[in-house]
Amino acid sequence: MGKKDPRVDTYIEKSQDFAKPILKHFRGLVHKACPDVEETIKWGFAWFDYKGTYCSMASFKQHCAIGFWKAALMKDPKLMANAKSESAMGHLGRITSLKDLPPDRVLISYLKEAAKLNDDGVKLPAKPKAKVKKELLVPEYFAKLLRKNTKAFQTFSGFSYSQKKKYVDWIAEAKTEATREKRISTSLEWLAEGKIRNWKYVKK
């Protein structure tokens, strides 16, 4: 059996007058399509759980929004497109009256499809992590000499971030000016020969 949450009743009652019939109607369809659904409040609006996060409904000042947690995996192209846009209008667009809702049979088909995805344990694909290109700050005194040495510059430019950093750190960690100058000279020599900073320790 499903479970109703009195906090959802409160949420509906505190909503704008235009929103109340929309929220009540959708709530009823959710329980009809998925009798074992459980209600809750998450992130300040009404959610329905069924073997995991299932769907939601929210009321704003001038519109309502309805969402399906796994809309991106559902068959309807509109749901998939709206899921990608992640707009505050929800997956059914801007809803200001019952007339804006799809027919009950369509909504119930959506709800049953969403429930089956949870029944089957289908998971949403992980969001790709944005690749942040690391930029290494190369001291100007070293960069200037690198640019004058074509072979060294080409080698350094082709290195990975970590390989470049090993050279830069080695030079920057020098405690005296003389040591730093010596390390710069050695670095330019090794780079011109195409060598990594720790080339001596590479197993042959």
C-alpha positions as CSV (number, residue, x, y, z in Angstrom):
1,M,0.0,0.0,0.0
2,G,1.1,3.5,-0.7
3,K,1.7,6.2,1.9
4,K,0.4,9.8,2.0
5,D,2.4,12.5,3.7
6,P,0.4,15.2,5.6
7,R,3.1,17.6,4.6
8,V,2.0,17.3,1.0
9,D,-1.5,18.2,2.1
10,T,-0.1,21.3,3.7
11,Y,2.0,22.1,0.7
12,I,-1.1,22.0,-1.6
13,E,-3.1,24.1,0.8
14,K,-0.4,26.8,0.9
15,S,-0.2,26.9,-2.9
16,Q,-1.8,29.5,-5.1
17,D,-5.5,28.9,-5.8
18,F,-4.9,28.1,-9.5
19,A,-2.4,25.4,-8.5
20,K,-4.5,23.5,-6.0
21,P,-6.7,21.6,-8.5
22,I,-3.6,20.8,-10.6
23,L,-1.6,19.4,-7.7
24,K,-4.6,17.5,-6.3
25,H,-5.3,16.0,-9.7
26,F,-1.8,14.9,-10.4
27,R,-1.4,13.5,-6.9
28,G,-4.5,11.3,-7.5
29,L,-3.2,10.0,-10.8
30,V,0.2,9.1,-9.2
31,H,-1.6,7.0,-6.6
32,K,-3.8,5.4,-9.3
33,A,-1.0,4.5,-11.6
34,C,1.4,3.3,-8.8
35,P,-0.6,2.2,-5.7
36,D,2.6,1.6,-3.7
37,V,4.0,5.1,-4.1
38,E,5.1,7.0,-1.0
39,E,4.9,10.7,-0.6
40,T,7.5,13.0,0.9
41,I,8.8,16.6,0.8
42,K,12.3,17.2,-0.7
43,W,14.0,20.4,-1.6
44,G,10.9,22.3,-0.6
45,F,8.3,20.6,-2.8
46,A,6.3,17.4,-3.2
47,W,8.0,14.2,-4.3
48,F,6.8,10.7,-4.8
49,D,9.0,7.7,-4.2
50,Y,8.7,4.2,-5.6
51,K,11.6,1.9,-5.3
52,G,13.7,5.1,-5.4
53,T,13.0,8.6,-6.6
54,Y,10.0,8.6,-8.9
55,C,8.3,11.9,-9.8
56,S,7.5,15.3,-8.3
57,M,5.2,18.3,-8.5
58,A,5.9,21.9,-7.5
59,S,3.9,25.1,-7.3
60,F,5.3,28.5,-8.1
61,K,3.7,32.0,-8.1
62,Q,2.3,31.7,-11.6
63,H,2.7,28.1,-12.8
64,C,3.1,24.5,-11.7
65,A,5.9,22.1,-12.7
66,I,5.7,18.3,-12.9
67,G,8.9,16.2,-13.2
68,F,9.8,12.6,-13.7
69,W,13.1,11.6,-12.1
70,K,14.1,9.4,-15.1
71,A,12.5,11.5,-17.8
72,A,15.7,11.4,-19.8
73,L,15.3,7.6,-20.2
74,M,11.6,7.7,-21.1
75,K,10.3,7.2,-24.6
76,D,8.4,10.5,-25.2
77,P,10.7,12.9,-27.1
78,K,9.3,15.9,-25.3
79,L,10.1,14.5,-21.9
80,M,13.6,13.7,-23.0
81,A,14.1,17.1,-24.5
82,N,12.8,18.9,-21.4
83,A,14.9,16.6,-19.1
84,K,18.0,17.8,-21.0
85,S,17.1,21.5,-20.7
86,E,16.6,21.2,-16.9
87,S,14.3,24.2,-16.8
88,A,12.1,25.3,-13.9
89,M,9.1,24.6,-16.1
90,G,9.3,20.8,-15.4
91,H,9.1,18.0,-17.9
92,L,5.5,18.9,-19.1
93,G,6.1,22.5,-19.7
94,R,4.4,25.5,-18.0
95,I,1.2,24.4,-16.3
96,T,-1.2,27.1,-15.2
97,S,-4.5,25.1,-15.3
98,L,-5.8,21.6,-15.7
99,K,-6.1,22.2,-19.4
100,D,-2.4,22.4,-19.7
101,L,-2.0,18.9,-18.5
102,P,-1.8,16.0,-21.0
103,P,-4.9,13.7,-21.0
104,D,-5.1,11.4,-18.0
105,R,-4.4,8.3,-20.1
106,V,-1.1,9.9,-21.3
107,L,-0.1,10.9,-17.8
108,I,-0.9,7.5,-16.4
109,S,1.2,5.9,-19.2
110,Y,4.1,8.2,-18.2
111,L,3.7,7.3,-14.6
112,K,3.6,3.5,-15.4
113,E,6.7,3.8,-17.6
114,A,8.5,5.7,-14.9
115,A,7.5,3.1,-12.3
116,K,8.8,0.2,-14.6
117,L,12.2,1.9,-14.9
118,N,12.4,1.8,-11.1
119,D,11.1,-1.8,-11.1
120,D,13.8,-2.8,-13.5
121,G,16.5,-1.0,-11.5
122,V,17.4,1.2,-14.5
123,K,19.8,4.0,-13.4
124,L,20.3,7.4,-14.8
125,P,23.7,7.7,-16.5
126,A,26.3,9.6,-14.6
127,K,26.7,13.2,-15.6
128,P,30.0,13.6,-17.4
129,K,32.5,15.5,-15.4
130,A,33.6,18.8,-16.9
131,K,37.2,18.6,-17.9
132,V,39.1,21.5,-16.5
133,K,42.3,22.1,-18.4
134,K,45.0,22.7,-15.9
135,E,47.2,25.7,-16.7
136,L,50.7,25.7,-15.3
137,L,52.2,29.0,-14.3
138,V,55.7,28.9,-15.7
139,P,58.0,31.6,-14.2
140,E,58.8,34.2,-16.9
141,Y,62.6,33.9,-16.3
142,F,62.4,30.3,-17.3
143,A,59.7,30.8,-20.1
144,K,61.9,33.4,-21.7
145,L,64.9,31.1,-22.0
146,L,62.7,28.3,-23.2
147,R,61.4,30.3,-26.1
148,K,65.0,31.0,-27.1
149,N,65.8,27.3,-27.2
150,T,63.7,25.8,-30.0
151,K,64.3,22.1,-29.2
152,A,63.8,22.6,-25.4
153,F,60.6,24.6,-26.1
154,Q,59.2,21.9,-28.4
155,T,59.9,19.2,-25.8
156,F,58.4,21.2,-22.9
157,S,55.3,22.2,-24.9
158,G,54.6,18.5,-25.7
159,F,54.8,17.4,-22.1
160,S,51.9,16.6,-19.9
161,Y,50.9,19.0,-17.1
162,S,52.6,16.8,-14.5
163,Q,55.8,16.5,-16.5
164,K,56.0,20.2,-17.0
165,K,55.3,20.8,-13.3
166,K,58.2,18.6,-12.3
167,Y,60.7,20.8,-14.1
168,V,59.0,24.1,-12.9
169,D,58.9,22.9,-9.3
170,W,62.5,21.7,-9.4
171,I,63.7,25.1,-10.5
172,A,61.4,27.1,-8.2
173,E,62.5,25.1,-5.1
174,A,66.1,26.1,-5.5
175,K,67.2,27.9,-2.3
176,T,69.9,30.1,-3.9
177,E,70.2,32.1,-7.1
178,A,73.3,30.0,-8.1
179,T,71.4,26.7,-7.7
180,R,68.5,28.0,-9.6
181,E,70.6,29.2,-12.5
182,K,72.3,25.8,-12.6
183,R,69.0,23.9,-12.6
184,I,67.7,26.1,-15.4
185,S,70.7,25.4,-17.5
186,T,70.4,21.7,-16.8
187,S,66.7,21.7,-17.5
188,L,67.2,23.4,-20.9
189,E,69.9,20.8,-21.8
190,W,67.8,17.9,-20.8
191,L,64.7,19.3,-22.6
192,A,66.7,19.9,-25.8
193,E,67.6,16.2,-25.6
194,G,63.9,15.3,-25.2
195,K,64.3,14.1,-21.6
196,I,61.8,14.2,-18.8
197,R,62.8,15.6,-15.4
198,N,63.5,12.2,-13.8
199,W,64.8,10.5,-16.9
200,K,67.7,9.0,-14.8
201,Y,65.2,6.9,-12.9
202,V,63.3,5.5,-15.9
203,K,63.9,1.7,-16.1
204,K,65.3,0.7,-19.5
